[in-house]
């Protein structure tokens, strides 16, 4: 608004003064703003690792038995496919 509302030759100076005023007023307004401290999480580190669990793992793949397919011979007399 400062840039558009100012006549041509004084626009850079007016814009600089406006930015400085904006920065000063913002710093005064945000002066009392304090962020709360982050929550402290206590982590208790032990030097000894817990004993490993007593778990037995077996990997198996169970599939039903299937009979191999029986291929029937081509009917005689065999004729190759048509080239058309």
C-alpha positions, 0 to 999 in steps of 0.5 A: 500500500505504501508503494502504490500510494506514494508518487513515483520518485519517492517510492523506494524511500517510502517502501524502505521506511514502511518496512522498517516501521513494520519490522519495529512494530513486529519486534515490539509486538512479539517481544513478550512471546515465549515458547514453552519448553519441550517436554523432557523424556527420561530414558533409562538405559540398561547395560545388559541386554535382556535374554533372547526369547525361547522361540523355535521357528520352522519354515515350511511350505505345504502344498497339496500333491498333484499328479502331473498332467497327462498329455494326450498325443495329437490326433492322427493324421496331424495337420499343421495350422493354416497359414491364413 
